[in-house]
């Protein structure tokens, strides 16, 4: 099964509270930290919501 590497590239300090919760739910706590997540519809939807804060790569 394919995975996505999601990296937080921008701080959530000025972000909408809902976006802060989404980034935290993705498992990202600090800038430049990376997590590998399964490539499914739920993950894609979360990433799309905060696409201005994260970088996504196929893993």
Secondary structure as UniProt FT lines:
FT   STRAND          3..8
FT   TURN            13..14
FT   HELIX           17..25
FT   TURN            26..27
FT   TURN            31..32
FT   STRAND          34..38
FT   HELIX           41..49
FT   TURN            50..53
FT   STRAND          54..58
//
